[in-house]
Amino acid sequence: MNSLKARLTIGAVLASLAVVALCGALLYELVEDDLEDEFDRNLLERARAQTALVEFDEDGLQFEWEHSPQIIKAGALPKYFQVRDLKGNLLAHSKDWPEKKIDIPRIDRDEDFEDDDVSIDGKPARAVALRFTPKLDDEAEEKPPALLLIVAERTKSVDETLARFRMLLGLAALVGVTFSVLLLRLILWRELKPLEQLAGKIAAVDESSLGREIAIERAPAELRPVVAQLNALLARVDDTLRREQEFTAGAAHELRTPLAGIRGKLEVALSRERTPEQHREFAQSCLDISVQMQAIVENLLTLARAGNSGDAPELVDLREALRAAWKPFAERAEKRGVTVDWEFAGEGMLNTRRNALHVISTNLLENAANYVNDGGRIEISTQAGPDGLRLEVANTGCTLDPNQAQRVFEPFWRADEVRTGGQAHAGLGLAICRRLAKAAGGEITVQVINDRFVATLSLP
């Protein structure tokens, strides 16, 4: 059963039945007790009234109903009664008292009466036992003995009343539960409409509408976080698709240029006869372009695999690692008159991911070497300790504005007007750095301060 509406309905029906059954049982118990109490009070009052018809005179006990038949004819006596002494001897009884013995209620010494359930000829009944002292006649010379009057009556009227009450209670419960179910279905239909609206709007989402937010009218408070998270998810998916399209377009553009160069060189080489030296020149040009293409492809692979290399943390000599990363760019920087300042603070050995640190530091240093102005300055500083590594690489000669600086992590994004050195760049280095840093639990931030481009790496 996968329908939320059906689950809620069944759950509500079961809960309603449980509540109705519990309340009905309690109500029935209260009514039954009240009817029995009222029945017992009436029975006790009749017993007390009958004790007034017992007298003790000089001849002994006198039962007035035996001398006045009209009392019996008037129905003033109970149908079932007995009079006994305290030793249990039977002194008088009604003509209808059954021959089969009835278990009469037992009276405690400190009580005057007691009532209990009994059975008369197999039918349910109630009986009350009353201890009393007969009226004393003025001529009596002895003290009257204490007697026990037992009065019983069938509970047919109470049982019939309880049967009618049970029927009415069951009918009321059935009507109430049926009405509750219908009302609940109506409420669920009304309150679950936002879910149906949400499902319809999700079904209508396609690539062209990913960026549009989903809005639900009268959305309940419990559904609003779901809608908000869904909108955030759609925004992330839209951003991911946009970046994927930009990435695909950028990769195609970057590879199209060298491929066009190779094709152009080969077409020129085959357009007419060439000398071996000319063919060698064309081959060298094609080789250079192929090396450039290989670098782009390798960067793309590095970007795709970033964070999935399984690089485990190990002890790394920070100074040695950074010096090795800078070595390929040192000669070029020296020829351009660039000053390089090193500042190492904290511990020299760091427990971190060696490959990730190498790729990130190499890209940051290459980025600084490519963009620094002639005769400018590159500043490399580290702060290593128990909390991790903070590496900062800054170079002068930056002409990016703050908005452009935040786009340097986008694959293939380039501000060509600030490039120097006449070399081709795919714009993947900082994108690779950010992904590797995030996979290692760190982050990279950039900012432009005056004419200085500052990249800061934090690694745990």
C-alpha positions in Angstrom: 0.0 0.0 0.0 2.0 3.0 -1.3 -0.7 5.6 -1.3 -0.2 8.2 1.5 -3.9 9.0 1.4 -4.8 5.4 1.9 -2.3 5.0 4.7 -3.5 8.1 6.5 -7.1 7.0 6.1 -6.5 3.5 7.4 -4.4 4.8 10.3 -7.1 7.4 11.2 -9.9 4.7 11.0 -7.9 2.4 13.2 -7.2 5.2 15.6 -10.8 6.3 15.6 -12.0 2.7 16.2 -9.6 2.4 19.1 -10.7 5.7 20.7 -14.4 4.9 20.1 -14.0 1.4 21.5 -12.1 2.7 24.6 -14.6 5.5 25.2 -17.5 3.3 24.6 -16.2 0.6 27.0 -15.7 3.3 29.7 -19.1 4.8 29.1 -20.8 1.4 29.1 -19.0 0.5 32.4 -20.1 3.8 34.0 -23.7 3.3 32.8 -23.7 -0.3 33.9 -22.4 0.6 37.4 -24.9 3.4 37.7 -27.9 1.1 36.8 -26.7 -1.6 39.2 -26.3 0.9 42.0 -29.8 2.3 41.3 -31.2 -1.3 41.2 -29.4 -2.1 44.5 -30.7 1.1 46.2 -34.3 0.3 45.2 -33.8 -3.3 46.4 -32.4 -2.1 49.8 -35.3 0.4 50.2 -37.8 -2.4 49.6 -36.0 -4.6 52.1 -36.0 -1.8 54.7 -39.6 -1.2 54.1 -40.4 -4.9 54.6 -38.6 -4.9 58.0 -41.3 -2.6 59.3 -43.7 -5.5 58.8 -41.8 -7.7 61.3 -42.8 -7.4 65.0 -41.7 -9.1 68.3 -44.3 -9.4 71.0 -45.1 -11.7 74.0 -45.9 -14.5 71.5 -42.6 -14.1 69.6 -42.0 -13.0 66.0 -44.9 -11.8 64.1 -44.9 -11.3 60.3 -47.7 -9.0 59.4 -48.0 -10.2 55.8 -49.0 -13.6 57.2 -52.0 -12.1 59.0 -52.9 -9.5 56.3 -53.2 -11.1 52.8 -54.1 -7.8 51.3 -50.4 -6.8 51.8 -49.4 -9.6 49.4 -52.2 -8.8 47.0 -51.2 -5.2 46.9 -47.7 -6.2 45.7 -46.0 -4.5 48.7 -43.7 -7.5 49.2 -40.8 -8.5 47.0 -41.3 -11.6 44.9 -38.3 -13.3 46.3 -37.4 -12.9 50.0 -36.4 -14.9 53.1 -36.2 -14.2 56.8 -33.6 -16.0 58.8 -32.1 -15.8 62.2 -28.3 -15.2 62.6 -27.8 -18.9 63.0 -29.2 -19.5 59.5 -32.5 -20.9 60.5 -35.3 -20.2 58.0 -38.1 -18.3 59.6 -40.2 -17.1 56.6 -40.0 -16.8 52.9 -42.0 -15.9 49.8 -44.0 -18.5 48.0 -41.9 -17.9 44.9 -38.5 -18.4 46.6 -36.9 -21.1 44.5 -36.2 -24.5 46.0 -32.7 -24.5 44.7 -30.3 -22.9 47.1 -29.3 -19.3 46.4 -25.9 -18.1 47.5 -26.9 -15.2 49.6 -24.5 -12.3 50.2 -22.4 -12.5 53.4 -22.5 -9.5 55.8 -19.4 -8.5 57.6 -19.8 -7.9 61.4 -19.4 -4.1 61.0 -21.8 -3.8 58.1 -25.7 -3.8 58.2 -26.2 -5.0 54.7 -24.5 -6.5 51.6 -25.5 -6.9 48.0 -24.2 -9.3 45.3 -25.0 -11.0 42.0 -27.0 -14.2 42.3 -28.8 -16.6 40.0 -32.5 -17.5 40.3 -33.5 -20.5 38.2 -30.5 -19.9 36.0 -31.4 -16.3 35.4 -29.2 -13.4 36.5 -30.4 -11.5 39.6 -29.3 -9.3 42.4 -29.8 -10.0 46.2 -29.4 -7.8 49.3 -28.9 -9.2 52.8 -30.1 -6.8 55.6 -29.4 -7.3 59.3 -32.2 -5.8 61.4 -34.0 -5.9 64.7 -37.8 -6.3 64.7 -40.1 -3.8 66.2 -40.7 -4.5 69.9 -44.2 -4.7 71.2 -45.0 -3.0 74.5 -46.2 -6.3 76.0 -43.1 -8.2 75.0 -41.0 -9.3 77.9 -37.9 -10.5 76.0 -35.4 -8.6 73.9 -36.1 -9.2 70.2 -33.5 -11.3 68.3 -31.4 -9.9 65.4 -32.7 -11.2 62.1 -31.5 -11.3 58.5 -33.7 -10.4 55.6 -32.6 -11.5 52.1 -34.4 -9.9 49.2 -33.7 -10.9 45.6 -34.9 -9.7 42.2 -34.1 -10.6 38.7 -32.1 -8.0 36.7 -34.1 -8.5 33.5 -35.0 -4.8 33.3 -31.4 -3.7 33.8 -30.2 -6.3 31.2 -32.7 -5.1 28.7 -31.7 -1.4 29.3 -28.1 -2.3 28.9 -28.8 -4.2 25.7 -30.6 -1.2 24.2 -27.7 1.0 25.3 -25.2 -1.3 23.6 -27.2 -1.2 20.4 -27.4 2.6 20.5 -23.8 2.9 21.4 -22.7 0.6 18.5 -24.9 2.5 16.1 -23.5 5.8 17.2 -20.0 4.5 16.9 -20.6 3.2 13.4 -22.2 6.6 12.3 -19.4 8.5 14.0 -16.6 6.5 12.4 -18.2 6.6 9.0 -18.6 10.3 9.2 -15.1 10.7 10.4 -13.7 8.7 7.5 -15.7 10.7 5.0 -14.6 14.0 6.6 -11.0 12.7 6.7 -11.1 11.8 3.0 -12.3 15.3 2.3 -9.6 16.9 4.4 -6.9 14.7 2.9 -8.1 15.5 -0.6 -7.9 19.2 0.2 -4.7 19.2 2.1 -2.8 16.9 -0.2 -3.5 18.9 -3.3 -0.2 20.8 -2.9 1.6 17.5 -3.2 -0.2 16.8 -6.4 0.6 20.3 -7.6 4.2 19.7 -6.7 4.3 16.4 -8.6 2.8 18.0 -11.6 5.3 20.8 -11.6 8.2 18.4 -11.1 6.9 16.4 -14.1 6.9 19.6 -16.2 10.5 20.4 -15.5 12.9 20.0 -18.4 16.3 21.4 -19.4 14.8 24.7 -20.4 13.0 25.3 -17.1 15.6 24.1 -14.6 16.4 27.6 -13.6 12.8 28.5 -12.7 11.7 28.1 -9.1 8.7 25.9 -8.3 6.0 27.7 -6.3 3.1 26.0 -4.6 0.0 27.9 -3.5 -1.1 27.3 0.1 1.9 25.0 0.7 1.8 23.8 4.3 4.7 24.5 6.6 5.9 20.9 6.4 6.1 21.1 2.6 7.9 24.4 2.3 11.4 23.0 3.3 10.9 20.3 0.6 10.0 22.9 -2.0 12.9 25.1 -1.0 15.4 22.2 -1.1 14.0 21.0 -4.4 14.4 24.5 -5.9 18.0 24.6 -4.5 18.6 21.1 -6.1 17.2 22.3 -9.5 19.4 25.4 -9.3 22.4 23.2 -8.7 21.4 20.9 -11.5 20.9 23.9 -13.8 24.3 25.3 -12.8 25.9 21.9 -13.3 24.4 21.5 -16.8 25.4 25.1 -17.6 28.9 24.4 -16.5 29.0 21.1 -18.4 27.9 22.9 -21.5 30.5 25.6 -21.0 33.1 22.9 -20.3 32.2 21.0 -23.4 32.2 24.1 -25.5 35.5 25.2 -24.0 37.1 21.9 -24.5 35.9 21.8 -28.1 37.2 25.3 -28.7 40.6 24.6 -27.1 41.1 21.4 -29.1 39.7 22.9 -32.3 42.4 25.5 -32.6 45.4 23.1 -32.5 43.6 20.6 -34.7 43.0 23.3 -37.2 46.6 24.2 -37.0 47.8 20.6 -37.6 45.3 20.3 -40.5 46.5 23.6 -42.0 50.2 22.6 -41.7 49.5 19.2 -43.3 47.4 20.8 -46.2 50.2 23.3 -46.9 52.8 20.5 -46.8 50.8 18.4 -49.3 49.8 21.3 -51.6 53.1 20.9 -53.6 56.4 19.2 -53.5 58.5 20.2 -50.5 62.2 19.8 -49.6 63.1 17.4 -46.7 64.0 20.5 -44.6 60.5 22.0 -45.2 58.9 18.7 -44.3 61.0 18.5 -41.2 59.8 22.1 -40.3 56.2 21.2 -40.9 56.6 18.0 -38.8 58.2 20.0 -36.0 55.3 22.5 -36.0 52.8 19.7 -35.9 54.7 18.1 -33.0 54.7 21.3 -31.1 50.9 21.6 -31.6 50.4 17.9 -30.6 52.4 18.6 -27.4 50.1 21.5 -26.7 47.0 19.3 -27.3 48.4 16.6 -25.1 48.9 19.1 -22.3 45.2 20.2 -22.7 44.0 16.6 -22.6 46.1 15.7 -19.6 44.7 18.8 -17.8 41.2 17.6 -18.7 41.9 14.2 -17.3 43.4 15.6 -14.1 40.3 17.8 -13.6 38.0 14.8 -14.2 40.0 12.6 -11.8 40.6 15.2 -9.1 39.7 13.8 -5.7 39.6 10.2 -7.0 43.2 9.3 -6.9 43.2 7.6 -3.5 46.2 9.8 -2.4 46.8 8.9 1.2 48.3 11.5 3.7 52.0 11.1 4.3 54.9 13.2 5.8 56.0 15.8 3.2 59.0 18.2 3.5 57.2 21.4 2.7 60.2 23.4 1.6 61.6 20.7 -0.6 58.2 20.2 -2.2 57.6 23.8 -3.0 61.1 24.3 -4.3 60.7 21.4 -6.6 57.3 22.8 -7.8 58.9 26.1 -8.6 62.0 24.7 -10.4 60.4 24.5 -13.9 59.5 28.3 -13.8 62.6 29.6 -12.1 64.6 30.2 -15.3 61.8 32.0 -17.1 61.1 34.3 -14.1 64.8 35.1 -13.8 65.0 36.1 -17.5 62.1 38.5 -16.9 63.7 40.1 -13.9 61.1 38.7 -11.5 62.0 38.8 -7.8 60.8 35.7 -5.7 60.4 36.1 -2.0 60.1 32.9 0.2 58.8 32.9 3.7 58.4 29.6 5.6 56.8 29.6 9.1 55.9 26.8 11.4 56.8 23.2 10.9 58.9 22.0 8.0 57.3 18.5 7.9 53.6 18.2 7.1 51.3 15.2 7.1 49.3 15.7 3.9 48.5 14.3 0.4 51.7 14.6 -1.5 50.3 14.4 -5.1 47.5 16.8 -4.3 50.0 19.3 -2.8 52.3 18.9 -5.8 49.6 19.5 -8.4 48.1 22.5 -6.5 51.4 24.2 -5.7 52.6 23.7 -9.3 49.5 25.3 -10.8 49.6 28.2 -8.3 53.3 28.9 -9.0 52.8 28.5 -12.7 49.8 30.9 -12.6 52.0 33.4 -10.7 54.9 33.0 -13.2 52.7 33.5 -16.2 50.9 36.6 -15.0 53.6 38.5 -13.1 54.7 41.6 -14.8 58.3 42.0 -16.1 60.5 43.1 -13.2 57.7 42.3 -10.8 57.6 40.3 -7.6 56.3 36.8 -6.6 55.7 36.2 -2.8 55.4 32.6 -1.6 54.6 32.2 2.1 53.6 29.2 4.2 52.3 28.6 7.7 52.3 25.0 8.8 51.2 23.5 12.1 49.0 21.0 13.8 45.9 22.5 12.3 47.2 22.1 8.7 48.8 24.2 6.0 48.2 27.7 4.8 50.0 28.5 1.5 49.8 31.9 0.0 51.1 32.8 -3.5 50.9 36.4 -4.7 52.2 38.2 -7.8 52.2 41.7 -8.9 51.0 43.0 -12.3 47.5 41.8 -11.9 44.8 43.9 -13.9 41.8 41.8 -13.0 38.9 43.4 -11.1 37.3 41.6 -8.1 34.5 40.2 -10.3 36.9 38.7 -12.8 39.0 37.3 -10.0 36.1 35.1 -8.8 35.8 33.6 -12.3 39.4 32.3 -12.4 38.2 28.9 -11.1 35.8 28.4 -14.1 37.3 25.9 -16.6 38.5 27.5 -19.8 37.9 31.1 -18.5 40.7 33.4 -19.6 41.2 37.1 -19.5 43.5 37.3 -22.5 44.3 40.9 -22.1 46.3 40.1 -19.0 48.2 37.1 -20.4 51.9 37.5 -21.0 54.6 35.4 -22.5 52.9 34.5 -25.7 52.0 31.0 -24.6 48.6 29.3 -24.9 46.7 28.4 -21.8 43.5 26.3 -21.5 42.4 28.0 -18.2 42.2 24.7 -16.3 44.9 25.1 -13.6 42.9 26.9 -10.9 39.8 24.7 -11.6 42.0 21.6 -11.0 43.4 23.2 -7.8 40.0 24.0 -6.3 38.7 20.5 -7.0 41.8 18.8 -5.5 41.7 21.1 -2.5 38.0 20.4 -1.9 38.7 16.6 -2.2 41.4 16.9 0.4 39.1 18.8 2.8 40.6 22.2 2.1 39.8 25.3 0.1 41.4 27.9 -2.2 40.4 31.5 -2.2 41.6 34.4 -4.4 41.5 38.2 -4.1 43.0 41.2 -5.8 44.8 43.7 -3.6 45.9 46.8 -5.5 47.8 45.2 -8.4 48.6 41.9 -6.5 46.8 38.7 -7.3 46.7 36.6 -4.1 45.8 32.9 -4.0 45.5 31.2 -0.6 45.4 27.5 -0.1 44.2 25.9 3.2 44.7 22.2 3.7 44.0 20.1 6.8 
